[in-house]
Amino acid sequence: MSGDTSLEDLRTVADYQFGAGAGGALFPPEEDVTVRRSTSGRPRQVTCDAGRIVSYLTDGRFTLGVEGGRRLRSALPHPEYSVVVGDESAPFVRDGKNVFAKFVGDVGESVRPRDEVVVVHEDDTVLGVGRAELAAAEMRDFSSGMAVKVRSGAGAE
């Protein structure tokens, strides 16, 4: 890797954003990942053979790809940084449709608005990834409103 930001730096950002162990799960040291950079050398996207892991935004935070969501789910305790939905919502989320509060079955306690989250089925199958629009308590309490703006559904990649 060239440029100022190393893969180790990206692991540190992931650990900060998602919790300890997330960096190693997203970017395992033994795996060869590709870091696409801007013309200034700043990391933009990190990909592997299975697809996009993350994009690195100018605000210093990651947005997850479906592959990144799968990796994050395998490393973090259930349901950290996850929103759980049932059978009724699963096909819609897989197609990239948003999650509404009334369909949220469970959610990680620390989820706040604007957090990156993984949308999973009750059986822990990754359905998609996106941005939380509500805090965890609001997702549980509200019977209307958008809970997660889904960026990518697992059926879309």
JOQUI-V333756 format. One line per field, one symbol per residue. phi: phi as a letter, one per 40 degrees, with the letter a starting at -180 (. if undefined). psi: psi as a letter, one per 30 degrees, with the letter a starting at -180 (. if undefined). burial: # if it has 24 or more other C-alpha atoms within 12 Angstrom, else .. A space follows every 10 residues. Layout:
phi: ???
psi: ???
burial: ???
This chain:
phi: .bgcbccccc cccccccbhd gcccccbcdc bcbbbcbccc gccbbbbadc hccabbcccg bcbccdcccc ccccbcccbd fbbbbccccd cccdcgccbb dcbccaacdc cbdgccbbcb cdcgccbiba bcbbcdcccc ccbahccbcc caccccc
psi: klafjleeee eeeeeeeflk feeeeeikef kjlkjkllff fkkekklaef akelkjlfgg lkkkleeeee eeefflkkhk hlkklaeefe eeeeggllkk efgkelkkeg klkfkklkkl lfggkkella kkflleeeee ekgllkekjk eklfff.
burial: ......#..# #####.###. #######... ..####.... .######... ######.... ########## ######.### ######..## ####.##### ########.# ##..###### ##.####### ########## .....##### ####...
